[in-house]
């Protein structure tokens, strides 16, 4: 049995489905009750309360560990989840980390994530680490404004990074959970092209067949919006990247293709699959 944390999110949901299709028993963990595929066990748990995950880990051989924004906050102890997994008999953990661990190692959230990576390496478990850059699905934050105003508001409109389709992350995670060849692997996951927020808005407009205006936010405006959902330190770390991506953050990684044998999906593919959210 494999436990998927963050199972109702943009990575966890397709990962759960992929594991079911591979014939695995799956326990889906999310903070609140949620619909899951037929045959999947669901456990409601809050990862900031490590003990609440204990029941979910009963009988598990593998764990996909996705840390919420709360677990980047000062005083959080996400490494305790790895210790709990080992104590409950889990043999393999795949950690969703961040590209910024290497490209911006001194950012507070990156320091915290690197500590989790180190705890995993020292755990004695089989492991793999996934380090994605920006997510294509972050564009869902624009969906309501596109539907109601025909507009996208974002900072740094003409500075881009190679955003990754969460479905590609999920497929790589499934491979790492199921295939021993990926034990000890550290994979940097990006999309196949650098794309700016303005170009993303244009891709959404093309899929809708209607115009979408682009409004450029200031950094302060963007931070105010982001801190409604994530800690201020994580918002600042993210804004530092998108306001001035360095060469490592602009690099197109070969790792999706190395693991899956195909190129990662472009942003347009993600838009085509999710365009209903913008209508």
C-alpha positions in Angstrom: 0.0 0.0 0.0 1.2 3.5 -0.9 0.2 6.6 1.1 -0.2 9.9 -0.9 -0.3 13.1 1.1 -1.8 16.2 -0.5 -3.9 13.6 -2.4 -6.6 16.1 -3.4 -4.2 18.6 -4.9 -2.8 19.2 -8.4 -0.1 16.6 -8.0 -1.7 14.2 -5.5 -4.8 13.7 -7.4 -3.2 12.5 -10.7 -0.6 10.5 -8.7 -3.3 8.7 -6.8 -5.0 7.8 -10.1 -1.7 6.7 -11.6 -1.0 4.3 -8.7 -4.5 2.9 -8.9 -4.1 2.2 -12.6 -0.8 0.5 -11.8 -2.7 -1.9 -9.5 -1.5 -0.5 -6.2 -3.6 -0.1 -3.1 -3.6 3.6 -2.1 -4.4 5.6 1.0 -5.2 9.2 0.1 -4.4 11.7 2.8 -5.8 15.2 2.9 -6.7 17.7 5.6 -10.5 17.4 4.9 -12.9 14.8 3.7 -12.7 14.4 0.0 -13.9 12.3 -2.9 -11.3 9.7 -4.1 -11.2 7.1 -6.8 -13.1 3.8 -6.2 -11.1 1.5 -4.1 -8.9 4.2 -2.5 -8.9 4.5 1.3 -9.1 8.1 2.5 -7.7 9.4 5.8 -8.2 13.0 7.0 -5.1 14.2 8.7 -3.2 17.5 9.4 0.5 17.0 8.6 1.3 19.8 11.1 0.1 17.3 13.8 2.4 14.4 13.1 0.4 11.9 15.2 -2.7 12.4 13.0 -0.9 10.6 10.2 -0.2 7.4 12.2 -3.4 5.6 11.1 -2.8 6.4 7.4 0.6 4.7 7.5 -0.6 1.4 8.8 0.5 -1.3 6.4 2.2 1.2 4.0 5.3 0.3 2.0 5.6 3.7 0.3 4.9 7.4 1.0 4.6 10.4 -1.2 5.4 13.4 1.0 4.1 16.8 0.0 4.5 19.5 2.6 2.0 22.2 2.9 2.9 25.9 3.4 2.3 25.5 7.2 5.2 23.0 7.3 7.6 25.7 6.1 6.8 28.0 9.0 9.2 28.6 11.9 8.9 25.9 14.5 7.4 23.3 12.2 9.0 19.8 12.4 8.3 18.1 9.0 11.3 15.7 9.5 9.3 14.0 12.2 7.0 12.7 9.5 9.9 10.8 8.1 10.8 9.3 11.4 7.2 8.3 11.9 7.1 6.6 8.5 10.2 4.6 9.3 8.8 3.6 12.7 5.6 2.4 11.1 7.4 0.2 8.6 7.4 2.4 5.5 10.3 1.4 3.2 10.3 4.1 0.6 9.6 7.9 0.6 9.4 10.2 -2.4 9.7 13.8 -1.3 8.3 16.7 -3.2 11.0 19.3 -2.6 11.8 22.5 -4.6 14.2 23.6 -7.2 15.1 26.5 -5.0 17.0 24.1 -2.6 19.9 24.4 -5.0 19.2 27.6 -7.0 18.3 29.8 -3.9 19.8 27.8 -1.0 19.7 30.6 1.6 16.0 31.4 1.3 14.3 30.5 4.6 11.8 28.1 3.1 14.7 26.5 1.1 16.8 26.0 4.2 13.9 24.3 5.8 13.3 22.0 2.8 16.9 21.1 2.6 16.8 20.0 6.2 13.9 17.7 5.3 15.9 16.3 2.4 18.9 15.7 4.7 16.6 13.9 7.2 15.3 11.6 4.4 18.8 10.8 3.3 19.8 9.9 6.8 16.7 7.9 7.6 17.8 4.5 6.3 14.8 4.3 4.0 14.8 4.1 0.2 14.1 7.5 -1.2 13.9 9.9 -4.1 13.7 13.7 -4.2 11.7 15.7 -6.7 12.7 19.3 -7.2 10.1 21.1 -9.4 10.3 24.7 -10.4 7.2 26.8 -11.0 3.9 25.0 -11.4 1.7 25.5 -14.5 -1.3 25.0 -12.2 -0.5 28.3 -10.4 -2.4 29.9 -13.2 -5.6 28.5 -11.6 -5.2 31.5 -9.2 -6.3 33.6 -12.2 -9.4 31.6 -13.0 -12.0 33.7 -11.2 -10.7 36.9 -12.6 -10.6 35.5 -16.1 -14.2 34.2 -15.8 -15.6 37.4 -14.3 -13.4 40.2 -15.7 -11.6 38.7 -18.7 -8.3 39.6 -17.0 -5.1 38.2 -15.5 -3.2 40.1 -12.8 0.3 39.0 -12.0 3.7 40.5 -11.3 6.8 40.6 -13.6 4.7 40.0 -16.7 7.7 39.6 -19.1 9.9 37.5 -16.9 9.4 33.7 -17.4 10.5 30.3 -16.1 9.9 26.8 -17.5 6.8 25.9 -15.5 6.1 22.2 -15.0 2.7 20.5 -15.5 1.7 18.9 -12.2 0.6 15.8 -14.2 4.3 15.3 -15.2 5.3 15.6 -11.5 2.8 13.0 -10.6 3.9 10.6 -13.3 7.6 11.0 -12.2 6.5 10.4 -8.6 4.7 7.2 -9.5 7.8 5.9 -11.3 9.9 6.7 -8.3 7.5 5.0 -5.9 7.2 1.8 -8.0 10.7 1.4 -9.6 13.8 0.5 -7.6 16.0 2.1 -10.3 15.1 5.5 -9.0 16.2 4.8 -5.4 18.5 7.7 -4.4 17.5 9.8 -7.4 17.3 13.6 -7.2 15.3 14.9 -10.1 14.9 18.6 -11.2 11.5 18.9 -12.9 10.8 21.7 -15.4 8.6 22.2 -18.4 10.0 22.2 -22.0 10.0 26.0 -22.4 10.4 29.3 -20.6 7.1 31.1 -20.6 6.2 34.4 -19.1 3.0 35.3 -17.2 1.9 37.5 -20.2 2.4 34.5 -22.5 0.5 32.3 -20.2 -2.4 34.7 -20.3 -2.2 34.7 -24.1 -2.4 30.8 -24.1 -5.5 30.9 -21.9 -7.1 33.5 -24.2 -6.3 31.3 -27.3 -7.9 28.3 -25.7 -10.9 30.3 -24.7 -11.2 31.9 -28.1 -11.6 35.3 -26.5 -9.4 38.2 -25.3 -7.8 38.2 -21.8 -6.3 41.5 -20.6 -3.0 41.4 -18.6 -2.6 43.7 -15.6 0.9 43.8 -14.0 1.0 43.8 -10.2 3.6 45.4 -8.1 5.7 43.1 -5.9 3.9 44.4 -2.8 0.5 43.7 -4.4 1.6 40.2 -5.4 2.9 39.5 -1.9 -0.3 40.6 -0.3 -2.3 38.2 -2.4 0.1 35.3 -1.9 0.3 35.6 1.9 -3.4 34.9 2.1 -2.4 31.3 1.4 1.3 30.8 2.3 3.7 32.1 4.9 5.4 35.5 4.1 8.8 33.9 4.0 7.7 31.5 1.3 6.0 34.3 -0.6 9.2 36.3 -0.6 11.3 33.3 -1.7 8.9 32.8 -4.7 8.8 36.4 -5.6 12.6 36.6 -5.5 12.8 33.9 -8.2 10.1 35.2 -10.5 11.4 38.7 -10.3 14.8 37.7 -11.5 15.3 34.1 -12.4 19.0 33.1 -12.5 20.5 30.9 -15.2 19.8 27.7 -13.2 16.2 28.6 -12.9 15.9 29.2 -16.6 17.5 25.9 -17.5 15.3 23.3 -19.2 16.0 20.1 -17.2 16.2 16.7 -19.0 15.0 14.8 -15.9 11.3 14.4 -16.9 12.4 12.8 -20.1 15.1 10.7 -18.3 12.4 9.2 -16.1 9.4 9.0 -18.4 11.0 8.5 -21.8 9.2 11.5 -23.2 9.4 15.3 -23.1 7.4 17.2 -20.5 4.1 18.8 -21.5 4.1 22.4 -22.6 1.9 25.0 -20.8 -0.6 24.8 -23.7 -1.3 21.2 -22.9 -2.1 22.0 -19.3 -4.4 24.9 -20.4 -6.2 22.6 -22.8 -6.9 20.1 -20.1 -8.0 22.7 -17.5 -9.7 25.3 -19.7 -13.1 24.6 -18.1 -11.8 26.4 -14.9 -11.5 29.6 -16.9 -14.9 29.6 -18.7 
